[in-house]
Amino acid sequence: MKIDYSTLEKKIKVNFKNKNLLIKSLTHKSFNKEQNNEKIEFLGDRVLGLIIAKKLLEIYPDEKEGILDKKFASLVNKKTCLQIAKKIDLQKYILTLKIKNSKNIIEDKVLSDSCEALIGAIYLDKGFEIIEKVILDLWSEHIKDSIVTQIDAKTKLQEFSLKKFKKLPIYKIISNTGPRHKPLFKVAVKLINTKSFIAEGKSKKDAEQNAAVLCLRNTKKI
């Protein structure tokens, strides 16, 4: 069955001058060992990183480098690239070796890698200005939701506690319930001379982060 790449081009709002470059960016090495998307993926990964880093500096000019780094990591990782790939139905356009009597399901890694390769191809075909527009459009919701406080709540709370009380926050596990494959942790955090702030999470780490967020929201009252 012939693949209609024009549908993909409409989704990403890009009309390729070099259609072969588009096809190559979506060709897995299992389909063609010589002409595949590995090198274009390498480029796309760097282009994505540059554009996201540039955007984060524009949005958070006064933020600390460590926090920017965590925001950056959450936006350019394989998981996010996979979500973007699924958003534009990229699995419909990828060329892989079809195994007889199989449903030929595209693996998540192949999908996320192909997303980066597509970015590299757009950059090569259209230049920086166009690929920047494409990425910021596709990543817009992820950028809005890029875990501003939550991802680094523990660090922020630690800094506050050390500055005000010269002591670290005290975390305590209240409970660990639910089945092994789906646990629910309840954690409390307390600063010197304050009440405990209790929150839940699917892991100990998540529960601690959530408790730290609650505590931070109340720091003005401490």
C-alpha positions in Angstrom: 0.0 0.0 0.0 1.4 3.4 -1.0 1.8 5.9 1.8 0.2 9.3 1.3 2.7 11.7 2.9 0.7 14.7 1.9 -1.6 14.0 4.9 1.3 14.2 7.3 2.5 17.4 5.6 -0.8 19.0 6.2 -0.7 18.0 9.9 2.7 19.6 10.4 1.9 22.5 8.0 5.1 21.8 6.0 5.2 21.2 2.2 8.6 19.5 1.5 10.6 20.5 -1.5 12.6 17.3 -1.3 10.0 14.5 -0.8 12.8 11.9 -0.7 14.2 13.6 2.4 10.9 13.3 4.1 10.6 9.6 3.2 14.2 9.0 4.3 13.5 10.6 7.7 10.7 8.0 8.2 12.7 5.0 7.0 13.9 2.6 9.7 17.2 0.8 9.3 15.3 -2.5 9.3 13.7 -1.5 6.0 16.8 0.0 4.4 20.3 -0.5 5.9 21.9 2.1 3.7 19.3 4.8 3.3 17.6 5.3 6.7 16.9 8.0 9.2 19.6 7.4 11.8 21.8 10.3 10.9 18.9 12.7 10.3 17.6 11.7 13.8 21.0 12.7 15.2 20.6 16.1 13.7 16.9 16.4 14.7 17.7 15.7 18.3 20.2 18.7 18.4 17.8 21.0 16.5 15.0 20.2 19.0 17.3 20.8 21.9 18.4 24.2 20.6 14.9 25.4 19.9 13.5 24.2 23.2 16.5 25.7 25.2 16.0 29.0 23.3 12.3 29.1 24.2 12.8 28.3 27.8 15.3 31.2 28.2 12.7 33.5 26.6 10.0 32.3 29.0 12.1 32.0 32.2 14.9 34.6 31.8 15.5 34.8 35.6 15.2 31.1 36.4 18.2 29.1 37.8 20.1 26.9 35.4 19.4 23.8 37.3 15.6 24.3 37.1 15.9 25.2 33.4 17.8 22.0 32.9 15.0 19.9 34.4 12.3 21.7 32.4 14.4 21.1 29.3 14.8 17.4 30.0 11.1 16.9 30.4 10.4 18.5 27.0 13.0 16.8 24.8 13.1 13.3 26.2 11.9 10.2 24.3 8.6 10.1 26.2 7.6 13.5 25.0 8.8 12.8 21.4 6.7 9.7 21.5 3.6 11.7 22.5 4.2 14.2 19.7 4.7 11.3 17.2 1.3 9.8 18.3 -0.3 13.2 18.1 0.5 13.4 14.4 -0.1 9.7 13.8 3.5 9.2 12.7 3.2 5.5 12.9 1.2 5.5 9.7 4.1 6.9 7.7 7.1 4.9 9.0 8.8 2.3 6.8 9.9 -0.7 8.7 10.6 -4.4 7.8 7.3 -6.1 7.8 7.4 -9.6 9.4 5.2 -12.1 7.8 2.0 -12.9 9.8 2.6 -10.0 12.2 0.6 -6.9 12.8 3.7 -4.8 12.3 3.2 -2.7 15.3 5.7 0.2 15.4 7.8 0.2 18.6 7.7 3.3 20.9 11.5 3.8 20.4 11.1 3.7 16.6 8.3 6.3 16.9 10.2 8.7 19.1 13.4 8.4 17.0 11.4 9.0 13.8 9.9 12.1 15.4 13.4 13.5 15.9 14.4 12.5 12.4 11.4 14.3 10.9 12.6 17.4 12.8 16.0 17.0 11.2 14.4 16.6 7.8 12.3 19.8 8.1 15.3 21.7 9.2 17.4 20.5 6.2 14.5 21.2 3.8 13.1 24.4 5.2 15.6 26.0 7.5 15.7 27.1 11.1 12.7 29.6 11.1 10.2 27.0 9.8 11.3 24.1 12.0 11.2 26.5 15.0 7.6 27.3 14.2 6.7 23.6 13.7 8.3 22.6 17.1 6.8 25.4 19.1 3.4 24.6 17.6 3.6 20.8 18.2 5.2 21.3 21.7 2.9 24.2 22.8 0.9 22.3 25.3 3.9 20.5 26.7 5.7 23.9 27.1 2.7 25.3 29.0 2.6 22.2 31.3 6.4 22.0 31.7 6.2 21.3 35.5 7.3 24.7 36.7 7.1 24.3 40.5 6.4 20.6 41.1 9.5 19.2 39.4 11.8 21.0 41.7 9.6 21.6 44.8 11.8 19.6 47.1 14.9 21.6 46.1 13.0 24.9 46.5 11.7 23.9 49.9 15.2 22.8 51.0 16.6 26.1 50.0 13.9 27.9 51.9 14.3 25.8 55.1 18.1 26.1 55.1 17.8 29.9 54.7 15.1 30.5 57.3 15.8 27.7 59.9 19.3 26.4 59.0 17.7 23.0 59.0 16.6 20.6 56.3 12.9 19.7 55.8 11.8 16.5 57.6 10.0 14.0 55.4 8.0 11.0 56.9 6.1 8.2 55.2 2.7 8.0 56.7 1.4 5.0 54.7 2.0 2.8 51.7 -1.2 1.2 50.5 -2.6 -0.5 47.4 -1.3 -3.4 45.3 2.4 -3.8 44.5 1.9 -2.8 40.8 -0.2 0.3 41.8 1.0 1.6 45.2 -0.2 4.8 46.8 2.2 6.6 49.2 1.2 9.2 51.7 4.1 11.4 52.9 4.3 14.3 55.4 6.8 17.1 55.4 7.6 19.4 58.3 9.8 22.4 58.8 11.0 23.8 62.2 8.1 25.0 64.2 5.5 24.3 61.5 2.6 21.9 61.1 3.0 18.9 58.8 1.9 19.1 55.2 0.6 15.7 53.9 0.2 14.6 50.3 -0.1 11.4 48.3 1.6 10.1 45.2 2.1 6.9 43.1 5.7 6.7 44.4 7.6 7.9 47.5 9.3 10.5 45.3 6.0 11.9 43.9 4.4 12.0 47.3 7.4 14.0 48.7 7.2 16.4 45.7 3.5 16.9 46.3 4.0 17.5 50.0 6.7 20.0 49.2 4.4 21.9 46.9 1.8 22.2 49.7 4.4 23.4 52.1 5.7 26.0 49.6 2.2 27.3 49.1 2.0 28.0 52.8 5.5 29.5 53.3 4.2 33.0 53.4 2.2 32.0 56.5 5.3 30.5 58.3 
